Structures are given as C-alpha cells and as structure tokens.
Amino acid sequence: MTNSTIDLLCQHRSIRSYLAKPVTEQDISAIFSAASHASSSSFLQCSTIIRITDHDKRSQLAHYAGDQTYVASAAEFWVFCADFNRHIQIEPSLNLGKAEQLLLGCVDTAIMAQNAVIAAESLGLGCVYIGGIRNHIDKVTELLNLPKFVLPLFGLCIGYPDQSPEIKPRLPQALVMFNDQYQPVDKAILAHYDQQMNEYYGARSTHKKAGGWSDKLTGTINKEQRDFMLDYLHKQGWITK
C-alpha cells in the first residue's frame, strides 16, 4: 500500500544541477516551518540553521567543501548546526560538554534537516546534503562566526532541479531491518544487491561507475577520515567529559 507521501519519499534523489531561479520567501518560510516542527529530544530544540546569502561566503564554502560548484550555484544554501550555545546564553550555569549532548544535537539536527528536504521536494524543489563542509570545519567555523557549543554538521543545497538523475537502489529490508535482535549479513542477499547496484551504475546517464555497493566500502569509508575532528570537537566544547 502506498500514498502520495510515501511516493514522494521514495522518489528522493540528490540534485546537483539547478535552474537559475530563486526560491520564494514564502516557500523558504514554509520549508523552515516544516523543519522547525521536527521532533526534538526533551524539546531542547538544539539546532540552528545558517542561511548563506552572501555571495563571497557561498563561494568560500563551495571551496571548503571540495570545490562543489553547486554549493555556490543553488538558489539556497543552508548550514545545519547542532547548537547548545543558545541554551548557555539563557542559562550560563548549564553543565555542557557531555557526549550525550553531542548525540542529541546530531540527531535533532538531522531530523530537522530531513523535514526541510521533504518539504522542499513537496514544493517541486531539489536538494543535496553537503557533508564536505566538515573537510575544513575550522575554517567554516571562523567564516560563519560560530561560537563555542555550535557544531556545523552539514550544508544543504536547495533549488529548482536542472536534472533528473536515476534513483539509486537502497539496501533491501532483509539487510537493514531485523526482528528482536541483530543479525549477521546475509551474503546471498548482499550479492544480489551488489548486482543491482552494478546494473544501476551501468545504466545511469551520468557519472558512470562499475561494481557493486560492498566493494566500494573501503574506498568510501577510508576516504572520509577527518582525523582532526576529535580535537575540533573538544575545542568547540563538545565531548570534553
């Protein structure tokens, strides 16, 4: 059984090419409203969005993110941050720096951003997350004047799509959803999924690749090391205790 909401969710694809058409302020307000109504742990509301409207800052962020040009060309670029600075401004005696607060901030902010993406896509817009802003997280922090207890997690491009990429096959339910306890990987199901991904890569219209999903894990995970992250988190006041 399906409905229009499920159909919208299952049609998601990352958009990296945009029309030169602005998003209306009315739509921006609607997207923010949907984002702000996301679930929040203990209703702490520990997330902040930095909307980047300055052309030079946008270009600089595109460079920091690995010269991803669509960061500069998308109609909108928002940086989603976990934020406990707002709370300590209100109550300076708060006991911050705990690992659990980092988890709360990351979870709340991710849920908020996904609400924004769903809302944007329902309005005919396209989006892509930009985790690359963490490649130079110190420089991003300085550029956006982020105080202690604020953590820039990812950016989000929003705009009118100028492409319609194929939808990537996702891991099948049997590899992701288990009953009552964790299960080891079913190698036969994984092999079938790898074959699906190989066929997808061979058939898609751009950025051709070959191979399955599992044989790319080593390159993908080892590429995104960012070994400086723990020191950065401590400097910003996160997970110090």
C-alpha positions as CSV (number, residue, x, y, z in Angstrom):
1,M,0.0,0.0,0.0
2,T,1.2,3.5,-0.8
3,N,0.2,7.1,-0.8
4,S,1.4,10.5,-2.0
5,T,3.7,11.0,1.0
6,I,5.4,7.6,0.6
7,D,5.7,8.1,-3.1
8,L,7.4,11.5,-2.5
9,L,9.9,9.9,-0.1
10,C,10.7,7.0,-2.3
11,Q,11.4,9.4,-5.3
12,H,14.2,11.2,-3.4
13,R,17.4,11.7,-5.4
14,S,20.3,14.1,-4.8
15,I,20.1,17.2,-7.1
16,R,23.4,18.8,-8.1
17,S,22.4,21.0,-11.0
18,Y,19.9,23.8,-10.6
19,L,18.0,26.3,-12.6
20,A,18.8,30.0,-12.2
21,K,15.5,30.6,-10.4
22,P,15.2,31.9,-6.9
23,V,13.1,30.2,-4.2
24,T,10.4,32.5,-3.0
25,E,10.4,33.8,0.6
26,Q,7.1,32.2,1.0
27,D,8.5,28.8,0.2
28,I,11.5,29.4,2.4
29,S,9.2,30.2,5.3
30,A,7.2,27.0,4.6
31,I,10.3,24.9,4.5
32,F,11.6,26.4,7.7
33,S,8.2,25.9,9.4
34,A,8.3,22.2,8.4
35,A,11.9,21.8,9.7
36,S,11.1,23.5,13.0
37,H,8.2,21.1,13.7
38,A,10.5,18.1,13.7
39,S,10.8,16.0,16.8
40,S,13.2,17.3,19.4
41,S,14.7,15.3,22.3
42,S,13.3,16.6,25.6
43,F,12.1,19.6,23.5
44,L,15.6,21.1,23.8
45,Q,15.4,22.4,20.2
46,C,19.2,22.3,19.9
47,S,19.6,23.1,16.2
48,T,20.4,26.3,14.3
49,I,20.3,27.0,10.5
50,I,22.7,29.5,9.0
51,R,21.2,30.6,5.6
52,I,24.1,31.7,3.4
53,T,23.1,34.7,1.2
54,D,26.5,36.4,0.9
55,H,28.0,35.5,-2.5
56,D,31.6,35.5,-1.3
57,K,30.8,33.3,1.7
58,R,28.9,30.9,-0.6
59,S,31.9,30.7,-2.9
60,Q,34.3,30.1,0.0
61,L,32.1,27.3,1.4
62,A,31.9,25.7,-2.0
63,H,35.7,25.7,-2.0
64,Y,36.0,24.3,1.6
65,A,33.5,21.6,0.7
66,G,35.8,20.3,-2.1
67,D,35.1,22.7,-4.9
68,Q,31.5,21.5,-5.2
69,T,30.2,24.2,-7.6
70,Y,26.5,23.6,-6.8
71,V,27.1,24.9,-3.3
72,A,27.6,28.3,-5.0
73,S,25.0,27.9,-7.8
74,A,22.0,26.5,-5.9
75,A,19.3,29.1,-5.1
76,E,19.7,28.4,-1.4
77,F,22.4,27.0,0.8
78,W,21.7,26.4,4.4
79,V,24.2,25.2,7.1
80,F,22.7,23.0,9.8
81,C,24.3,23.2,13.2
82,A,23.9,21.4,16.5
83,D,23.7,24.2,19.0
84,F,23.8,24.4,22.7
85,N,25.2,28.0,22.7
86,R,21.7,29.3,22.7
87,H,21.0,27.4,25.9
88,I,24.1,28.6,27.7
89,Q,23.3,32.2,26.7
90,I,19.9,31.8,28.5
91,E,21.3,29.8,31.5
92,P,25.2,30.2,31.9
93,S,25.3,27.6,34.7
94,L,24.5,24.7,32.4
95,N,26.7,21.6,32.5
96,L,27.7,21.2,28.9
97,G,30.4,19.2,27.1
98,K,28.8,15.7,27.6
99,A,28.9,13.1,24.9
100,E,25.1,12.6,25.2
101,Q,24.6,16.3,24.2
102,L,26.6,15.7,21.0
103,L,24.3,12.8,20.2
104,L,21.2,14.9,20.9
105,G,22.5,17.7,18.8
106,C,23.3,15.5,15.8
107,V,20.1,13.5,16.0
108,D,17.8,16.6,16.4
109,T,19.6,18.5,13.6
110,A,19.5,15.6,11.2
111,I,15.7,15.1,11.8
112,M,15.2,18.8,11.3
113,A,17.1,18.8,8.0
114,Q,15.2,15.8,6.7
115,N,11.9,17.6,7.4
116,A,13.3,20.5,5.4
117,V,14.2,18.3,2.5
118,I,10.8,16.6,2.4
119,A,9.1,19.9,2.5
120,A,11.3,21.3,-0.3
121,E,10.7,18.3,-2.5
122,S,6.9,18.6,-2.0
123,L,7.2,22.1,-3.5
124,G,9.0,20.8,-6.6
125,L,12.5,21.7,-5.4
126,G,15.5,19.5,-5.3
127,C,18.2,19.2,-2.6
128,V,21.6,17.7,-1.8
129,Y,23.3,17.4,1.5
130,I,26.9,18.7,1.7
131,G,28.9,16.8,4.4
132,G,32.0,18.3,2.7
133,I,31.8,21.4,4.8
134,R,33.5,19.3,7.5
135,N,36.6,18.9,5.4
136,H,37.7,22.3,6.6
137,I,35.5,22.6,9.7
138,D,37.8,25.1,11.5
139,K,37.6,27.5,8.5
140,V,33.8,27.1,8.2
141,T,33.5,27.8,11.9
142,E,35.6,31.0,11.5
143,L,33.8,32.1,8.3
144,L,30.3,31.8,9.9
145,N,31.5,33.2,13.3
146,L,30.2,30.1,15.1
147,P,30.8,30.3,18.9
148,K,31.6,27.5,21.3
149,F,29.0,24.8,21.6
150,V,27.9,25.2,18.0
151,L,28.8,22.4,15.5
152,P,28.3,22.8,11.7
153,L,27.2,19.3,10.7
154,F,26.4,19.6,7.0
155,G,25.1,22.0,4.4
156,L,22.0,21.7,2.2
157,C,21.6,23.0,-1.3
158,I,18.0,23.8,-2.3
159,G,16.8,24.9,-5.7
160,Y,14.8,24.1,-8.8
161,P,16.3,20.9,-10.4
162,D,18.0,21.1,-13.8
163,Q,18.5,17.4,-13.9
164,S,16.5,14.2,-13.2
165,P,19.0,11.6,-12.0
166,E,18.0,7.9,-11.7
167,I,17.0,6.7,-8.2
168,K,19.7,4.6,-6.5
169,P,18.6,1.2,-5.3
170,R,18.7,1.0,-1.5
171,L,19.8,-1.9,0.7
172,P,16.9,-4.4,0.9
173,Q,14.8,-4.6,4.1
174,A,16.3,-8.0,5.0
175,L,19.8,-6.4,5.4
176,V,18.6,-3.4,7.4
177,M,15.5,-4.4,9.5
178,F,15.7,-7.3,12.0
179,N,13.2,-8.8,14.4
180,D,14.1,-8.8,18.1
181,Q,17.9,-9.0,17.7
182,Y,20.8,-8.1,15.4
183,Q,21.5,-10.5,12.6
184,P,24.7,-11.1,10.6
185,V,24.9,-10.0,6.9
186,D,23.2,-12.5,4.6
187,K,25.8,-12.8,1.9
188,A,23.4,-14.1,-0.8
189,I,21.1,-11.1,-0.3
190,L,24.1,-8.8,-0.3
191,A,25.4,-10.3,-3.6
192,H,22.0,-9.8,-5.2
193,Y,22.0,-6.1,-4.1
194,D,25.6,-5.7,-5.4
195,Q,24.4,-6.9,-8.8
196,Q,21.5,-4.4,-8.7
197,M,24.0,-1.6,-8.0
198,N,26.3,-2.7,-10.7
199,E,23.4,-2.7,-13.2
200,Y,22.3,0.7,-11.9
201,Y,25.8,2.2,-12.4
202,G,26.0,0.7,-15.9
203,A,22.6,2.1,-16.9
204,R,22.6,5.6,-15.4
205,S,23.2,8.6,-17.7
206,T,26.0,10.4,-15.8
207,H,29.0,9.6,-13.6
208,K,29.3,6.1,-14.8
209,K,30.8,3.5,-12.4
210,A,31.1,-0.2,-12.2
211,G,30.8,-2.7,-9.4
212,G,28.6,-3.3,-6.5
213,W,27.9,-1.5,-3.3
214,S,30.0,-3.5,-0.9
215,D,33.2,-3.3,-2.9
216,K,33.2,0.5,-2.6
217,L,33.0,0.5,1.3
218,T,36.8,0.5,1.8
219,G,37.4,3.4,-0.5
220,T,34.5,5.4,0.7
221,I,35.0,5.0,4.4
222,N,38.7,5.3,4.4
223,K,38.5,8.5,2.3
224,E,36.4,10.3,4.9
225,Q,38.8,10.0,7.8
226,R,38.9,13.7,9.1
227,D,41.2,12.7,11.8
228,F,41.2,16.3,13.1
229,M,37.6,16.0,14.2
230,L,38.0,15.0,17.8
231,D,40.4,17.9,18.5
232,Y,38.0,20.2,16.8
233,L,35.0,19.0,18.9
234,H,37.0,19.4,22.1
235,K,38.0,22.9,21.1
236,Q,34.3,23.8,20.4
237,G,33.3,22.4,23.8
238,W,31.9,19.1,22.7
239,I,32.5,15.7,24.4
240,T,35.0,17.0,26.9
241,K,33.5,14.8,29.6
